[in-house]
Amino acid sequence: MTTTADRSAPATTRTAVWALAGICLLAGLLYAWGFASGSWGNTYYSAGVKAMSSGFTNFLFGAYDPAGAVSVDKPPMSLWPQVVSVWIFGYHGWAILLPQVLAGVGAVFLLHRTVRRWAGEPTALLAALLLALTPITVAVNQVNLPDTLLVLLLVAAAYALTRAVENGRHPGWLLWSAFFVGCAFTTKMLQAWIVVPGLAAAFLVGASGSVRRKLLDLLAAGLVLFVSSFWWPALRDWWPGEKPYMASTADGTAMDLIFGYNGFGRLFGAEGGAAVATQAGGGNVGVAGGASGITRMFGAAGGGQISWLLPLALVALVLGVIGFRRAGREGRAGWVLWGSWLVLAGLLFSFAQGVMHPYTSAMLAPAVAALGAAGIALMWRFYREDTAAWMLLPLVVAGTAGWAWVVISRNLAWHGWLRWAVVIVAVAAVLALVVAKQREELRKPALGLTLAAIALAPAVWSVGTALDGNRIGVLPSAGPLSELFAKLKGSPGGFGGLLTADLSQENRRILAYAKENGGGAEIVLAVERGSTATSPFLIHTDETVVGLGGYAGADPAPSPAQLSDWVAQGRLRFVLSSLGQGPSAPAQQERAAWLDRECVLVDPAAYGGQPAQKLFSCS
């Protein structure tokens, strides 16, 4: 194993090819295991995929409903591959999730190719394996969240950057790196830009040529980054024709989404956008990421997701800093690239005051895997030298096992046996390393035990997560369900429409009644409470159903004035509401007042419904 980049990619052996193929196959099996359960993944985005597949404008602007009233709460790039898959294979859960599996496997493959150019083949294979077996990566890649494509695009940017710093390479690789980050921005906005300082610093440190030449190259890359990041927001906001209202915003613009709810609102807790304050309309899920602070990634919410190898990665980074001067130019670029990725993203996620979901930490996985693999390679080199530094490897094995014990012990009902298995393998590995220090023929078995001790806990959690059908698609996490998620999954209200795609028999009767008595209205039913209540209608029927208020029902769209226009034009007759069961945003209250003023409550006996849901007839 080595941690010094060669001037060109190392030769690929047949064994390495088969090893990489096996790792990619393992990743694909883990990510695709949910196909058998018929999962729809994140039902909010799955409903949006169906709407986007129905027309060009809906596709281009990421409509949530077939009428194009409101968009999804992210730029649509991550959903475009899913829409294409649906066009090819039909509207099925597995067709929506297939692009996610391919993107997840693609990230594993590209990480290997990137690390291989920096640290050699064995280290690259280990990095690919560690990424494939990161529990939160498995959880995220089983559903259709934007994070999967985000990770793929950022790893692609890292690969292009690695090519850009090699001797004799055309600076076009730097432009490709910027382009991939721009595409990642069009996937999950400002989160993608977290890696930009590290990419730029790595290029300055690693690329050949004068400082002036490198600064000019970075300036050109900055232009590519800006254009590839903002072409869609500009197109969306300046589009002259009809378009969906931009969800989770105060003014319906993509720029407000970028710098509000999905931007500084996430970082500082500023509620930029109508939906942020009242995402509690389905339960305030922002607290699911744990309290902000330096220990967030190690806490109860994040520990089982990403922290298994974080101590190893941090030790590796310290070693990289210590040996920075002795590393070659391209080697230094690799340490800067992956170290800055881990540190910047880790700190921002840890101290973010806004909505922070555990699955956001999936963006850390490539850096943790790359640094972890490089750290093991570096410590293995120290181990074989006649210095006191040989003790680092057994100490890190013991420390990694000790941290795994802590994480597993937080919920012994979920694979609690694993902590003892980790201890046994770790003790065996440490003893083998001590003995093999004097007996060279035992070093390969000792290395095998070392790798097993380090990877065992995250591997079991990853496999357990993949096999566990009791997952929550809208809020994926690895390991046991948290108390909050368990309550949400077991409750009939709240997040019901997001946790499962089931459309109740009562709602089927309501829809049938609305269609039969709607007088041919284009919009058969408008549903209050946003995607929580609307997604099952959109997934399981081909009728035009509109969710009022976007994701959480808090957006001011459609407005009472627009609803009045729809009714006057004969486009809408029936509105389903269950307001009064929980907190309501101002926009919801305005629509509720409009319903009471302009519409008549339908007797539940007419459609066999329950008083908890109120069907209004508007004419």
C-alpha positions in Angstrom: 0.0 0.0 0.0 1.1 3.5 -0.8 0.0 7.1 -0.2 2.1 8.8 -2.8 0.5 9.5 -6.1 2.3 8.4 -9.2 2.8 10.7 -12.2 0.3 8.5 -14.1 -2.3 6.0 -13.1 -0.8 2.7 -11.8 -1.1 -0.3 -14.0 -4.3 -2.3 -13.5 -4.0 -6.0 -12.8 -6.6 -8.6 -13.5 -6.9 -9.2 -9.8 -7.6 -5.5 -9.2 -10.2 -5.5 -11.9 -12.1 -8.4 -10.4 -11.8 -7.0 -6.9 -13.3 -3.7 -8.1 -16.0 -5.5 -9.9 -16.8 -7.5 -6.8 -17.0 -4.3 -4.7 -19.3 -2.6 -7.2 -21.5 -5.7 -7.3 -21.7 -5.8 -3.5 -22.7 -2.1 -3.5 -25.3 -2.7 -6.1 -26.9 -5.6 -4.2 -27.0 -3.5 -1.0 -28.5 -0.5 -2.7 -31.0 -2.5 -4.8 -32.2 -4.8 -2.1 -35.3 -2.7 -1.4 -36.6 -3.4 -4.9 -38.1 -6.6 -3.7 -40.2 -4.8 -1.1 -42.0 -2.7 -3.7 -40.7 0.5 -2.0 -41.5 3.9 -3.5 -38.6 5.4 -1.6 -39.3 9.0 -0.7 -43.0 9.3 -1.7 -42.8 13.1 -1.9 -40.2 12.9 -4.7 -41.8 9.8 -6.2 -45.0 11.7 -6.7 -43.0 14.6 -8.3 -41.4 12.1 -10.7 -44.9 11.1 -11.9 -46.0 14.7 -12.4 -42.7 15.6 -14.1 -43.2 12.7 -16.6 -46.5 14.3 -17.8 -45.2 17.3 -19.7 -42.2 19.4 -20.7 -42.8 22.4 -18.3 -43.5 20.0 -15.4 -40.2 18.1 -16.3 -38.1 21.2 -16.7 -39.2 22.9 -13.5 -39.8 19.9 -11.2 -43.6 20.0 -10.7 -44.9 18.2 -7.7 -48.5 17.7 -9.1 -49.7 17.1 -12.6 -51.4 20.5 -12.7 -48.1 22.1 -12.2 -49.3 24.2 -9.3 -46.3 23.8 -7.0 -42.8 22.4 -7.6 -40.7 20.1 -5.4 -38.5 21.7 -2.9 -35.2 21.1 -4.7 -33.9 21.8 -8.2 -35.0 18.9 -10.5 -31.7 17.6 -11.7 -31.7 14.6 -9.3 -35.2 13.7 -10.5 -34.6 13.9 -14.2 -32.8 10.5 -14.4 -35.7 9.0 -12.5 -38.2 10.5 -14.9 -36.3 9.1 -17.8 -36.3 5.7 -16.2 -40.0 5.9 -15.8 -40.4 6.9 -19.4 -38.5 3.7 -20.3 -39.8 1.2 -17.8 -43.1 2.6 -16.7 -44.1 4.1 -13.4 -42.9 1.6 -10.8 -41.1 2.0 -7.5 -38.1 0.1 -8.8 -37.9 2.2 -12.0 -37.7 5.3 -9.8 -35.0 3.8 -7.6 -32.9 2.2 -10.4 -31.0 5.5 -11.2 -30.2 5.8 -7.5 -28.6 2.4 -7.5 -26.6 3.2 -10.6 -25.5 6.5 -9.2 -24.4 4.9 -5.9 -22.4 2.3 -7.7 -20.9 4.9 -9.9 -19.7 6.9 -6.9 -18.0 3.8 -5.6 -16.3 3.2 -8.9 -15.2 6.8 -9.4 -13.9 7.0 -5.9 -11.7 4.0 -6.7 -10.4 5.7 -9.9 -9.7 8.9 -8.0 -7.9 7.4 -5.0 -6.0 5.1 -7.3 -4.3 8.1 -9.0 -3.4 9.5 -5.6 -2.5 6.6 -3.4 -2.3 3.5 -5.5 -4.4 0.4 -6.3 -4.7 -1.3 -2.9 -5.6 1.9 -1.1 -8.2 2.7 -3.9 -9.8 -0.7 -3.5 -10.1 -0.3 0.2 -11.5 3.2 -0.2 -14.2 1.9 -2.6 -15.0 -0.9 -0.2 -15.3 1.5 2.8 -17.6 3.8 0.8 -19.8 0.9 -0.3 -20.1 -0.3 3.3 -20.8 3.1 4.9 -24.2 2.6 6.6 -25.8 6.0 5.7 -24.6 5.6 2.1 -26.6 2.3 1.9 -29.7 3.9 3.5 -29.6 7.0 1.2 -29.0 5.0 -2.0 -32.0 2.8 -1.3 -34.3 5.8 -1.7 -34.6 8.7 -4.2 -33.2 11.6 -2.4 -30.9 14.2 -4.2 -28.0 13.2 -2.0 -27.1 10.2 -4.1 -26.6 12.2 -7.2 -24.9 14.9 -5.2 -22.3 12.5 -3.9 -21.7 11.0 -7.4 -21.2 14.5 -9.0 -18.8 15.6 -6.2 -16.7 12.5 -6.5 -16.7 13.1 -10.3 -15.4 16.6 -9.5 -12.7 15.2 -7.3 -11.7 12.8 -10.0 -11.5 15.5 -12.6 -9.5 17.7 -10.2 -7.1 14.8 -9.6 -6.5 14.5 -13.3 -6.1 18.3 -13.5 -3.1 18.3 -11.2 -1.2 15.5 -13.0 1.8 16.6 -15.1 1.1 17.2 -18.7 -2.6 17.1 -18.4 -4.8 19.6 -20.2 -6.4 22.2 -17.9 -9.7 21.2 -19.3 -9.9 18.7 -16.5 -10.2 21.6 -14.1 -13.1 23.0 -16.1 -14.8 19.6 -15.9 -14.3 19.6 -12.2 -16.1 22.9 -11.9 -18.8 21.7 -14.2 -19.5 18.7 -12.1 -19.8 20.9 -9.0 -22.2 23.1 -10.9 -24.3 20.1 -11.7 -24.2 19.2 -8.0 -25.4 22.7 -7.2 -28.4 22.1 -9.5 -29.0 19.0 -7.5 -28.8 20.3 -3.9 -27.7 23.9 -4.2 -25.3 25.5 -1.8 -24.4 22.2 -0.1 -22.5 21.3 -3.3 -20.2 24.4 -2.9 -18.8 23.2 0.4 -16.0 21.3 -1.5 -15.1 24.3 -3.7 -12.4 25.8 -1.4 -10.7 22.4 -1.1 -10.8 21.8 -4.8 -9.2 25.2 -5.5 -6.6 24.8 -2.8 -5.7 21.3 -4.0 -5.2 22.6 -7.5 -3.0 25.4 -6.3 -0.9 23.0 -4.3 -0.8 20.2 -6.8 -0.8 21.6 -10.3 2.3 22.4 -12.2 3.0 25.8 -13.7 3.3 29.4 -12.4 1.0 30.8 -9.7 -0.3 33.3 -12.3 -1.2 30.5 -14.7 -3.0 28.5 -12.0 -4.9 31.6 -10.9 -6.1 32.2 -14.4 -7.1 28.5 -14.7 -9.1 28.9 -11.5 -10.7 32.0 -12.8 -11.9 30.2 -15.9 -13.1 27.3 -13.7 -15.0 29.8 -11.6 -16.8 31.1 -14.6 -17.8 27.5 -15.6 -18.9 26.9 -12.0 -21.1 30.0 -12.0 -22.8 29.2 -15.3 -23.3 25.5 -14.6 -24.7 26.4 -11.1 -27.1 29.2 -12.0 -28.4 28.4 -15.5 -31.4 26.6 -14.1 -32.4 29.1 -11.4 -32.1 31.9 -14.0 -34.1 30.0 -16.5 -36.7 29.2 -14.0 -37.1 32.7 -12.6 -37.0 34.4 -16.0 -39.3 31.9 -17.7 -42.1 34.1 -19.2 -44.8 31.4 -19.3 -46.7 29.5 -16.7 -44.6 27.5 -14.2 -45.0 25.8 -10.9 -44.7 27.9 -7.7 -41.2 27.3 -6.2 -41.9 25.2 -3.1 -40.5 26.3 0.3 -40.1 29.9 -0.7 -41.7 33.2 0.4 -41.8 34.7 -3.1 -41.9 31.7 -5.4 -38.4 32.2 -6.9 -35.5 29.7 -7.2 -33.1 32.3 -5.8 -35.1 32.5 -2.6 -34.9 28.7 -2.3 -31.2 28.8 -2.9 -30.3 31.5 -0.4 -33.2 31.0 2.0 -34.7 27.6 3.0 -32.0 25.5 1.3 -29.2 27.9 1.9 -28.5 30.2 4.8 -31.7 28.9 6.5 -30.0 25.5 6.9 -26.8 27.0 8.2 -28.0 29.8 10.5 -31.5 28.6 11.3 -33.0 31.6 9.5 -36.4 30.6 8.2 -36.0 31.6 4.6 -39.2 30.5 2.9 -42.7 29.9 3.9 -42.3 26.2 4.6 -39.4 26.2 7.0 -41.2 27.3 10.1 -44.0 24.9 9.7 -42.4 21.7 8.5 -43.6 20.8 11.9 -47.0 20.5 10.1 -45.9 16.9 9.8 -43.5 16.9 12.8 -40.4 19.1 13.3 -37.9 16.7 11.7 -35.1 19.2 11.9 -34.3 18.0 15.4 -33.7 14.5 14.0 -30.1 15.4 13.2 -29.3 16.0 16.9 -28.2 19.1 18.7 -25.7 21.3 16.9 -22.1 21.2 18.2 -18.7 19.5 17.6 -20.1 16.1 18.7 -23.1 16.0 16.4 -21.6 13.5 13.9 -20.8 11.3 16.9 -24.1 11.7 18.7 -27.1 9.4 19.0 -28.5 10.6 15.7 -25.4 10.7 13.6 -23.1 8.2 15.2 -24.5 5.1 13.6 -24.7 6.8 10.2 -21.2 8.1 9.5 -19.0 8.1 12.6 -17.7 4.5 12.5 -14.5 5.4 10.7 -14.4 9.2 11.5 -11.7 8.7 14.2 -9.6 6.7 11.8 -10.1 9.4 9.1 -9.1 12.2 11.5 -6.0 10.3 12.6 -5.1 9.8 9.0 -5.5 13.5 8.3 -3.2 14.4 11.2 -0.6 12.0 9.8 -1.1 13.6 6.4 -0.5 17.1 7.9 2.6 15.9 9.7 4.1 14.4 6.5 2.8 17.1 4.2 6.2 18.6 3.4 7.6 15.2 2.5 4.7 14.2 0.2 5.0 14.8 -3.5 3.2 17.7 -5.2 0.3 15.4 -6.3 0.3 13.6 -3.0 -0.2 16.9 -1.1 -3.0 17.8 -3.5 -4.8 14.6 -2.4 -4.5 15.3 1.3 -5.7 18.9 0.8 -8.7 17.7 -1.4 -10.0 15.0 1.0 -8.9 16.7 4.2 -10.7 19.9 3.4 -13.8 18.0 2.2 -14.0 16.2 5.5 -13.2 19.2 7.7 -15.3 21.8 6.0 -18.4 19.6 5.5 -18.1 18.1 8.9 -17.9 21.4 10.7 -20.7 23.0 8.7 -23.0 20.0 9.3 -22.0 19.9 13.0 -22.7 23.5 13.7 -25.6 24.1 11.3 -28.5 25.7 13.2 -31.3 24.9 10.7 -32.9 21.7 9.5 -30.3 18.9 9.7 -31.2 15.4 8.7 -28.9 12.4 9.5 -28.8 11.5 5.9 -27.1 14.8 5.0 -23.9 13.2 6.5 -23.7 10.9 3.4 -21.8 13.7 1.7 -18.9 13.0 4.2 -18.7 9.3 3.2 -16.3 9.7 0.2 -13.8 11.8 2.3 -14.0 9.4 5.2 -13.4 6.4 3.0 -10.5 8.0 1.1 -8.8 9.3 4.2 -9.5 6.1 6.1 -8.0 3.9 3.4 -5.0 6.2 3.0 -4.5 6.2 6.8 -4.4 2.5 7.0 -1.9 2.4 4.1 0.3 4.9 5.8 0.1 3.2 9.2 0.9 -0.2 7.5 4.0 1.4 6.1 5.0 2.7 9.5 4.3 -0.8 11.0 6.8 -2.4 8.7 9.5 0.2 9.7 11.8 -0.1 12.7 10.4 2.9 14.5 8.0 3.4 17.4 5.4 4.5 14.9 4.6 0.9 14.3 2.3 1.0 17.3 -0.1 3.4 15.6 -1.8 0.7 13.7 -2.7 -1.6 16.7 -3.7 1.5 18.7 -6.0 2.7 15.9 -7.6 -0.8 15.6 -8.3 -0.8 19.3 -9.7 2.7 19.2 -11.9 2.0 16.2 -13.3 -1.1 18.0 -13.8 0.8 21.2 -15.8 3.5 19.4 -17.9 0.8 17.6 -18.7 -0.7 21.1 -20.0 2.7 22.2 -22.2 3.2 19.1 -23.6 -0.4 19.2 -24.3 -0.2 22.9 -26.7 2.7 22.4 -29.4 0.2 21.2 -28.6 -3.4 22.0 -31.9 -4.5 20.6 -30.5 -4.0 17.1 -27.6 -6.4 16.4 -26.3 -6.0 19.9 -24.2 -9.1 19.5 -22.0 -7.2 17.1 -20.1 -5.3 19.8 -18.7 -8.6 21.2 -17.8 -9.8 17.7 -16.0 -6.5 17.0 -14.1 -6.8 20.3 -13.1 -10.4 19.5 -11.8 -9.6 16.0 -10.1 -6.5 17.2 -8.3 -8.3 20.0 -7.2 -10.9 17.6 -6.0 -8.2 15.2 -4.0 -6.4 17.8 -2.4 -9.6 19.1 -1.6 -10.7 15.5 0.0 -7.3 14.8 2.2 -7.5 17.9 3.3 -11.1 17.1 3.8 -10.4 13.4 6.1 -7.5 14.2 8.7 -10.2 14.9 7.4 -12.8 12.4 7.1 -11.4 8.9 5.3 -14.5 7.6 2.3 -13.6 9.8 2.0 -10.0 8.5 -0.5 -10.7 5.8 -3.0 -12.5 8.1 -2.5 -9.7 10.6 -3.4 -7.2 8.0 -6.5 -9.2 7.1 -7.6 -9.2 10.7 -6.9 -5.5 10.9 -9.1 -4.7 8.0 -11.8 -7.0 9.3 -11.8 -5.4 12.7 -12.1 -1.9 11.2 -14.8 -2.7 8.7 -16.9 -5.3 10.6 -19.2 -2.9 12.4 -20.1 -0.6 9.5 -20.4 -3.7 7.3 -23.0 -5.4 9.5 -24.9 -2.2 10.0 -25.0 -1.6 6.2 -26.2 -5.1 5.5 -28.7 -4.9 8.3 -30.0 -1.6 7.0 -30.3 -3.0 3.5 -32.2 -6.1 4.7 -34.5 -4.2 7.0 -37.8 -3.4 5.3 -38.9 -1.2 8.1 -37.2 1.9 6.6 -38.6 5.4 6.3 -38.1 6.5 2.7 -38.6 10.2 3.4 -36.1 10.2 6.3 -33.6 7.4 5.6 -31.2 6.4 8.3 -29.0 3.4 9.1 -29.4 1.1 12.0 -32.4 1.1 14.4 -35.2 3.6 14.0 -34.9 6.5 16.4 -37.7 7.0 18.9 -39.0 9.9 16.8 -39.1 8.0 13.6 -40.7 4.9 15.2 -43.5 7.1 16.5 -44.0 8.7 13.1 -44.1 5.4 11.4 -46.6 4.0 13.9 -48.9 7.0 13.8 -51.9 7.3 11.5 -51.5 11.0 11.0 -48.5 13.3 10.9 -46.2 12.0 8.3 -48.5 9.2 7.2 -48.5 10.1 3.6 -44.7 10.4 3.5 -43.9 7.2 5.4 -46.0 5.0 3.2 -47.4 5.3 -0.3 -50.7 3.6 0.8 -53.9 5.3 -0.3 -56.6 4.5 2.3 -60.0 3.1 1.2 -61.6 6.2 2.7 -59.5 8.5 0.4 -60.3 6.3 -2.6 -64.0 6.8 -1.8 -63.5 10.5 -1.5 -61.6 10.7 -4.8 -64.3 8.6 -6.6 -67.0 10.9 -5.2 -65.2 14.0 -6.3 -64.7 12.6 -9.8 -68.3 11.5 -10.1 -69.7 14.8 -8.9 -67.1 17.2 -10.1 -68.8 18.1 -13.4 -65.8 17.2 -15.4 -63.4 19.6 -13.5 -59.8 19.3 -14.7 -58.6 19.2 -11.1 -60.5 16.4 -9.5 -59.4 17.1 -6.0 -57.3 19.7 -4.1 -55.8 18.4 -0.9 -54.7 20.5 2.1 -51.7 19.5 4.3 -49.4 19.4 1.3 -47.5 16.3 0.4 -48.2 14.5 3.6 -51.7 13.9 2.5 -51.3 14.3 -1.3 -48.5 11.9 -2.3 -50.6 8.7 -2.0 -53.2 10.2 -4.3 -50.6 11.1 -6.9 -48.7 7.8 -6.8 -51.7 5.5 -6.9 -54.1 7.2 -9.2 -53.9 8.9 -12.6 -56.3 11.7 -11.6 -55.2 15.3 -11.5 -54.9 16.0 -7.8 -53.2 19.1 -6.4 -51.5 19.4 -3.1 -52.1 22.8 -1.5 -49.1 24.6 0.0 -46.2 22.4 -1.3 -44.2 20.0 0.9 -45.6 20.9 4.3 -48.7 22.8 3.1 -47.2 26.1 4.3 -46.5 27.7 0.9 -48.8 30.5 -0.3 -49.7 28.6 -3.4 -52.2 28.1 -4.7 -53.5 31.3 -3.1 -57.2 31.9 -2.2 -57.4 34.2 -5.3 -56.0 31.4 -7.6 -58.4 28.9 -6.0 -61.3 31.3 -6.7 -60.2 31.6 -10.3 -60.0 27.8 -10.7 -63.5 27.4 -9.3 -64.9 30.2 -11.5 -63.3 28.6 -14.6 -64.8 25.2 -13.7 -61.3 23.7 -13.2 -61.9 22.8 -9.5 -64.9 21.7 -7.5 -63.7 19.7 -4.4 -61.1 20.4 -1.7 -60.1 17.9 1.0 -59.0 19.4 4.3 -58.1 18.2 7.7 -57.0 21.5 9.1 -57.4 22.0 12.9 -55.5 18.8 13.7 -52.2 20.5 14.2 -50.2 23.7 13.7 -51.2 25.8 10.7 -49.1 28.3 8.8 -50.5 31.7 7.8 -51.1 30.5 4.2 -53.0 27.5 5.5 -55.1 29.7 7.7 -55.9 31.9 4.7 -57.0 28.9 2.6 -59.0 27.6 5.5 -60.8 31.0 5.8 -61.5 30.9 2.0 -63.0 27.4 2.3 -65.3 28.5 5.1 -66.3 31.5 3.2 -66.6 30.2 -0.4 -67.3 26.5 -0.1 -69.8 24.1 1.5 -68.9 21.2 3.7 -70.0 17.8 2.2 -71.8 15.4 4.5 -69.3 12.5 5.2 -72.2 10.1 4.8 -72.3 11.0 1.1 -68.9 9.3 0.5 -68.5 7.1 3.5 -65.8 9.2 5.1 -64.8 10.2 8.7 -65.5 13.6 10.3 -61.7 14.0 10.8 -61.4 14.8 7.1 -63.5 17.6 5.6 -64.5 17.5 2.0 -65.6 20.9 0.7 -67.7 21.6 -2.4 -66.8 24.9 -4.1 -69.0 26.3 -6.9 
